Amino acid sequence: MRSFSYAKALLQHWNVAVEDIPTSDAEQKQEADFLATFGDVRVLIEEKTKEDDPNYLASRTEQLERGEIHAATLPLTRNETLSGLVRDASRQLRSSSDTPHDFRLMWFTATGVHAEGKYEQFMATLYGRTKILEMNAAHSRRCYYFRNADFFRRSEIIDGAIVAHTDGNSISARLCLNSLSPRFEALRRSTVLAPFGTAVEDPMALEAEGTAFILDCALDRKNEAPLLAYLQEKYSTAPLMKFDLGYTNASVLLPENEA
């Protein structure tokens, strides 16, 4: 039995038709979850949710009940556990490719006490992105595909991802386009983008605006110096340096009369 579907709830709120894809028990196939219809565009969607580990929550509660401050930090870089979810989603989307469709999307929802951090971490996993600072510049720019990226690995299968996170009773969602997909141009012109308004991550558009870099070369992602040199030459910049952001959360349990 499927758990609550954030994807289905939000899509139906947008009046997007959603049809469950039945699992073929006879063939032991793991299918995608839904076929969503945006106007006349049909999209296969596989949904994954990242919840808090119950053991972590229990430890956090014990610490708070002792009157201590609980602090947690997440590096906003590629995460292998989240990459595993992308791998599984890719397999399920491929398995359902015989269902007539135009595009294939993964839906990821982060929930729990660190939902926003997991949301950012997932996008870093998809895009292999980081921040790049130019010497003597007052601002940084985001760089896509600086690290190994799941959108690169799964470009033939996954055309994009809807990345969401909860905050109490609300949910925020962003459509992340896979600029390496052979269907990228068709997707970015499609009606699928309409419900998201400005909440669309499009690396090519950001590069055209001058607010992002795209590392589009076959260099080894584990050796950063040649990567930075390539970007410097491509964009005619001053020397560049990479830096990663982190997500930090601190909690304290207040007495009831102070809550």
N, C-alpha and C positions, 0 to 999 in steps of 0.2 A: 504494500500500500504506500502510495507516494505521500510525503509530508507536504505541509503547506507550500504552495507555489507562489513566490513573490513575482515571478515572471508572468504567470497567468493573471494574477490579480491586477498588475499594473497595465498589462496589455489590454485586458478587458475594460479597464477604466478608460483607456484611450479609444475604446470602441474598435479595437483590432480583433478580428475573428481569430479564435484559437481552437485548434483541433488536436486532440491527443493522438499520438501515433502508437498503435497497439504493439505490444511485444510479441514476437513470434516464438512461443515456448517450444514449438516443435523443432525449430532450427537453432534454439538457444542463442538467438541474436540479441545484442544489446542495442536497442534503437535510440534515436533522438527522442526528446520528450514531446515536442509540439511541431505543428505546422501552423505558422501565423500568417495571416493575409493582410497586407498593408495596401488597401485599394486593390489593384490587380497584380501585386507583387507577392509571391509566395516565399516564405522564409522558414527553413528548418532551424529549430532552436533546441539546444541541449542545455539544461539548467543545472548549475552546481551552486551549493551554498556552503560557506565556511563559517562554522559556529565555534564558540569557545569550547575548549577542552574541559570536561567536567572536573577532572583532577586539578587543573589550574584554577578553576573557579572556587573549588573547595579550599585550596591553599590560600587564595586571595581573601576569601571570607574569614578564614581563621586569623590571618594577619590583621585585617581591619577590626575584627572583634577584640583583638588585644590592644586596640587603641593606637596601632602603628600606621604609618603612611605606607601605602602600597604604590610602588613606582614600576613602570614597565616601559621598555624601549624596543621599537621595531626598526631595523634598518630598511629603508625604502629602496631596496635593490631586489634583484632577481631572487626568487625563492623556489627551491626545488620541490617542496610539497605542493605549492600552487601550480608549478609546472606540471606535476603529475595529474592535476585536475584537468588541465588543458589537453594533455595527452589522451586522457580517458574520453573527454568530450569529442576530440577529433575522431576517435575510433567509432563513437556512437553516431556522429554525423555522417561519417563515411558509410556506416552500416545502413543508414536510412536514405542513401543517395538515390535509391530506385524510386522513392516517392517524388513525384513531379515538384520541382522547386526552382527558384531563381538564385537564392543565396543561402549560405549556411552561417549561422551565428551561434556563439556560445553566450550564455547568460550566467554571470557570476554575481552572487549577493554575499556581502560580508555582514555578519551580524555580531552582536555581543559588545563587550566593553571596549574593544579596540577595533571596532568596525571600520572607522575611517582610515586607520593605519593599514589594515589588511586590504582595503580598497586601493590605496596608493601602491601598496606592495604588489598587488596583482597587476596593475597597469605597468609597473616597472618590469614585471616578469614577461608580459606580452610584448612590450616594445624594447626591452633591453635598454631602457633609457636612464640617463643621469643628467646632472647639471654641468655645464661648461662655463668657466669664467675666463674672459679675455683680459689680458694685462691692460691696466689703465682704463678699463671700462667700468661704468657704474652699475652695470646689471649683468646677470647671467642669462644663458639661454639653455633651453632643454635640448638634449641630443638624443635622437631616436636611433636604435640599433647599435649603440656603443658597445653593449654587451650581447652575449648570445640571447636571442629573442625567440619566444615561442611563436610569434607571428611569422618569423622567418622559417622556423622548422615546420609549421603547419600551414604554410601559405597556399598550398594546393587545395586544402580542405576548408580552413576557417577564413571566412571573408571579413570577419570582425567580431567584436564582443560587446555585449551590453554589460557594463560593470556598475554595480549598485552597492549601496550600503545603507543600513538602517540607522535611525537616530530616534529612539523612543518609538512613537507610533507613526513616524514618517519614514519615507524612503526616497533616496536620490539616485538617479540613474544617468549614465553617460554612455553614448554609443561611440565605441572606439573602432575606427576603420583600419583594416589591415592594408596599408599602402603597397604591400608586396603581393597581394592576391591578384590573380589575373582578371578578377571581376571587380577590382577596386573602382575604376572609373564608372562602371555601370551602377555600382552600389551608391557611390557618392552623389549620383544624379537621380536616384530613385526616391519613391515616396516613403521608403523606410525611415528616412531622416526626419520627416515632418513632425512626428510627436516629440522629438527630442529638442526642437528649437535650436538654441545655441549650445546645448550640451552634447556637442559632437567633437571627438578628438580626431583631427585630420592632419597628420604630419606634413603632407604636401602643402596644404593651405598655410600652415604655420611657418614652414620654410619660405614660402613665397612672400609672407608678411615680414620676413626677416627676424622672427622671434624664436626660431628653432633651427638646429642643425640636423642633417640626416647623414649618417655614416653609411655610404653605399659602396663599400669596397669589400674585397675578399680577404682582408688582413685578419690575422689571428687576434681574436678579441681578448686574449689573456695578456697580450703585450701592449700596454697603453701608450708608450712613447710614439710608435709609428702611427697609431690611431689619431693622436692629437696632431701630429705633423701633417697627416693627410687632411684633417679638417682645416688646419691653418692654411694650407695651400689651396684647398677647394674654395674657401670663403674669403681668402686674402685678408686674414686677420693678423693681429699681434699674437705673440705667444699665448697658448691656451693651457688651462689646467682643469682637471676634473675634480668635482667634489660631490659627495652624496649627502642627501638629507636624511634625517631620521624622524621617527614619530615617538613622542614621549607622552605618557599619561601618568598622572599621580592622583590617587584617591585617598580619602580619609572618611571614616564613619562618624557622623555627627550624632550627638544625643538627640532624642526625639523632639525635645522642646526647642532645639536649635535648627531643626531641619526646615 
